Amino acid sequence: MTATLTASSITALPFGADTIDAIDTYLEATLPEEISDFSGSVVVSRGAGTGITRSYGLANREHWVPNTTNTKFRIASITKQFTAAAILQLQQHGLLDLQFPIAAYLPHSLQNKNNSDHITIHHLLTHSAGIPNCINPELFPDIAAWLRLPATLEQAIARFKDLPLVFEPGAAFLYSNSGYVLLTQIIETVSGQSYADYMQVNLFEPLGMNNTGYEMPKAVIPNLAQGYFYLGAQSYLQAEPIDMSLPQGAGGLYSTVEDLATWHQWLYRTPAKQSLLSSRSIALLTKPMIAMDLDRPSPDAFYGYGLVHDSYLGHQVMHHSGSINGFASALTYCPEEQLTVGVLTNVENVPVEKVSKNLAAIVFEKSREVN
């Protein structure tokens, strides 16, 4: 396992040498014992510092191309927070209202009679609309074959639009990619741009996220890693194919750990955000909205707009993870420590949430030692 350490990643570090050593020991000694050959990139940053970036393994195993901090990975459901930011931006511009029924923008998208006319954009953002998940294999036994085929946005929505709702909108939480596919269509309808173009022009380019974008089907994207599935004993399979016309705003973006750190730096640290999102929009984007475990008398995890809110080792955290054919991802922020931890891998069965939590735990422990 070989680390790629760029010159920029050893300047202005907001960590002591002991913290950096502990992180490196975990990544280079402990982690390989836990999950064998880790392949991907990691960022750990705090406050306004540059942060630690490390890359390991191979972006392409057939040609022995190493991962670097410029390697692009599919970020899967981390995409959802960017989709939510775009929706809030459009509300800010007066083009939509989160509390309006989606029928005001998509009059023909949902045809069922089970209270679908009561679904609002807020319900879609918080997974509280009751719409069945479009990649649920129990509902769609052909899902593996379907994911291989190209589809328009309208064709993707047609898969679930006639299904009855699981519950009345707003009554419960059900994680559903379908809602974020519908949000993609709303973005395109009210903006007059494709989802890919809107995100590029209105979010990624202004923020300088030059290595982030929507993975257009069949496009040649420089530095995009090949995805794999780990079988064990240093043996890998190429990931099952997926046509990238399907994930849409639910999981279709790619990025790098450095770009994701830039996103967090802007979202949580930059004082003047009005050029892209107002303070009110930022507050909505980063606010817990609905309990994810409603059956518990004291819920401890909440979903907001593309973000999960809970706690870890006594620290409040906002995070999201994702998995898509050949890739897994996790991005976490701890407000108390102003800490960002990002883990991107091109091996879909790597436990990225565990890696992210262990890295955060190292920083928490070292902070306690200093205090």
N, C-alpha and C positions, 0 to 999 in steps of 0.2 A: 504494500500500500504506500503510494508515494504522494507526498503533499506538494501542492503548487502554492508557493508563497510569493506574491508580487511585492515589489518595493513599496507600493502605496499602502499595503496592509500591515506595515510595521511602523507607520508614522502616526503620531497623535493618538496613540492607543489609550483608551480610558480604563485600562486594566493594569494591575501590577504584574511583575514578572512571575510571581507565584501562581497567579490566576491563569496566565497564558500557559505556563508549564503544566498546570493541572488539566487544562483543556486539551493541550497537545498529547498528554499522556493518555487521556481518555480516548481521543480519536485514533491515536497511532498504536496503542497497546491494548486497552480494555475493549474497545469497540470491535476490533478484528476477532477477538476471542468470542464475543457475543453473537456476531452475525457474519462471521467469516470475512469475505472480501468486500468491504464497503466501497461503493462506487457512487460518487456524487460530489457536491459542494456544500460548504457550511459557512455561515456568517454569524458572528457573535459581536454585537456592537452595543454601545451604551452612550446616551447623551449625544453630544455633538462630535464625539470621536469618530475616527475612521473605522475602527473595528478590526476584528480578526477575520480573515477569509482563508479558507483552506479547501483544497480540492484533492480528491483521491480517485484512484481507479481509472477506468477507461470509458470514454464517451462512445467509442466504437471498438468493440472487441474483435471484429473481423480484421480491422486494419491497425489495431493497436494505437488508436488515437487517444491520448490522455485527456481526462477532464481538467479544465482550468476554470478560473473564476469568470471567464468569458463564455464558458459553455452554457448553452441555452437548454432548459429542461421544460417539458410540459408541467405546468403547475396545477392542473386539474382544478379542484374546487376552491383553491385560493382565488381563482378567477372571480368568485361571487362577490367579494368585497369591492372589486373594481367595477363590476356591473352595478352594484348598489351605489357607488360614487357617481357613476354616469346618470343614474336615475335621479339622484339628489341634485345634480347639476342641472338637469332638464327642468326639475321643479323650480329651482332657483331662477331659471330663465322664463318662468311662467308658461312652460309648454305642457306641464302635467301637474297633477295634484295627487300625492300619495294616498289620500283618503277617498279619492274618487273610485267608483267601480271601474274595473278594467274594460267593461263593455263600452265605456266612453271613448276608448282608444282602439279597442279590438272587438268591434260589435259581432264578429262572426267566428271568433276563435273557440269559444266553448258553447256547445250546443245542448248540454244536458240541462234538465229542469230542476236539479237538486240544489237550489240556492246559488247557482253559479253567478247570477246577476248581482249577488251581494259581495262577491270577491273584489277586494281593493288591491291597489299596488302594494300597500303596506302588508297585506296578507301574503302576497307572493314573496316579498323580501324576507319575511320572518318565518316562512314555511308553515303558515297557519291557515292556508287556503283550503286544505283538505283535498287537494288534487293528487291523484295517485302518481307515484314516481315512475317516470317513463323508462327507467332501466331496471325495474323490479322484475326479476326472472320468473317469479310466481305469476305475475300478471301477463308477462310477455315471454313465453317459452322460447320464442325465436330470437331473443335479444342478441345472442352471440353472432348469428348470421346477419341480423339487421345492422349491427354496428359496423359491418364491413362495407356496407353499401352507401353510396352518396345519397343525400336527401336535401331538399330545400327546407328552409325554415318552416314553411307551411306544411310540408310533408311530415316533418318531425312532430309538429303540433297535432296533426291529424291522428297520430298514434294514440293520443290520450284524450282528445277534446270531447269525445262522446261518452267517456266513462263517468259513472256517478261519483260524486264527491264522497270521501271517506267520513267526513263530519261537516257540520255547519261551519262556514268560514269564521275564523277567530276563536273557535271553541277548543282547539287543541293544537299540538305541535306534531307535524309529520314531515321529516326531511324529504324534500322532493325536488329533484332536478327540473321537473316539469315547470315549476313556477319560474325558474330563472331562464328557461327557454322562452316562456311568455314575456318575461321582462326584456329579453333580447328583441322580440318583435315590437314591443312598445318603444324601445329606443329607436329602432329603425323607422317606425311609423311616424313618431312625432318629430324626429330630427331630419328625416329625409335622407339620411346617410346609412350605409351599411354599418353593422356593429363594428366590424374591423376598422373601418375608416373613422367612425366617431371616436372610438377609443384612442386611436393613434393621434388624431388631430387635437382632441380636447383634453386628453389626460397624459398620454405617454410622452409626446413631443414637448409639451410645456414643462414637464417635470424632468426632462433629460433622461428618460428611461429608454435609451436608444436600443437596448437589447430585449425589449418586451413587445409583444404583439400577438395578434390572433394567427394561429397556424392554419393558413389557407390550404385546402386540400391540394395535394400534388405539388405544392410550392417547394422550391429548393431554398432552404433557410440555412445560411452559413452558421456553423458552430452549433447546430442543433444535435443533441445527443441521440443515439440509437437506444431504444428501450429494450429491456430484457426481463426475464423471469429466472430467478435463481433456483436451481434444482438441488444444490448441495454438492459437496466434494469438488468445488471449483468448476462446476458444470452449469451452463446457462442455456436457456432457450431464447430465441427472438420473441418479442412480445406478440401476442395475438394482434392482428391488424385491426385498425379502427379508422373509419373515414372521418376526418376532422371537420366535415361539414355538420356533424351531429352534436358535439358538445355545446356549441354556441356560448352564450354568456354564463352557462352553468359550469364550464370547465375547459374552454377551448384556448386559453392563453398559454404562451410560453414566456419564460423570463430567466434571469440570472440572479444569483444571490446578491450581487452588488446592486442591481436594479431594485430588488425587493427591500434592501436596506435604505436605498434612496426614497422609496415609497414611504417607509416608516418614518424616516427623518422628516419628510414633509408633513405627513399626516399627524404625527404626534409632537413634533418639535418646532416647526416653522411658525412664527407668530402671525405673519401676514399671509393668510390663505385666500383672501377675498378674490384674487384674480381667477381662481379655479372653483373654490367652494367657500361659501360664507362660514362664519363661526357657527351659525345655527345649523347649517348643513353638516359640518364636521361633528357637532354635538350629536346630531341624529345618527350619523354613520357609526359613531363609537359608543352608542348607548345600548344597554341590554333592554330587550323588549318583551320576550315571552319565555316562560320557563320551559325547558326542554324535557323535564321529568315531572310532569304535572301530577303524577300519582303519589309523589313524595310529599309528606306534610311540610317539609322545609326544603324546597328545591334549591340546588346549589349550582346549577348550570342554566344559563340563559342564552337565547339566540337574539342577535340584533339584526342589523342589515349586513349580511355576509360575514358576520363575526360571531364567534362563540365567546361568552363571558363566564369565567369560573375562577377557581383559585387553585394554587399549587404550592405546597409547603408553606402555607400561610400568606402567600402573595397573590394579589389580584392579577389575573392574566386575561388577555384578549388574544384569540388565536383562531386559526383554521388549518385544517389539513386536507389532503386530497390524494386520490389515487385514480390513475387512468392507465390504460394498456401500456406497460413498460416503464411507468414512472410513479413516484410517490413524492409528496411534498408536505412540509409543515412550516408555518410562519407564526411566531409568537411574540407578543409584546407585554412587558411587565411595567406598568406605569410607575410603581414605587421605585424601581431600579432604573427606569428609563432604558430598559433592556430589550433588545431585539435578538431573537434567535431564529435563523432560517436554515432549513435543511432541504436540499433538493437531491434526488437520486434518480438514476435511470435504470433502477431495478425495482419493479413494482411491489415486491413482497418484502422490502426492507421496512422495519418498524420505525418509521420516521418520527412518530410522536414520542416514542421512547427515547430516541436520540436527542430530540429537542428538549425533553424534560430533563434528561441527565446533564445536558450542557447548562441549562438554566440553574439546576441544583448546584453545580460547581460554582457559578457566579454568586448565588445566594450564600453558600457556605463561606466563600472567601470574603464576601462583604461583612458577614458576621464576625469573622476573625479580625478584620481590620477595626471594626467598631468595638 
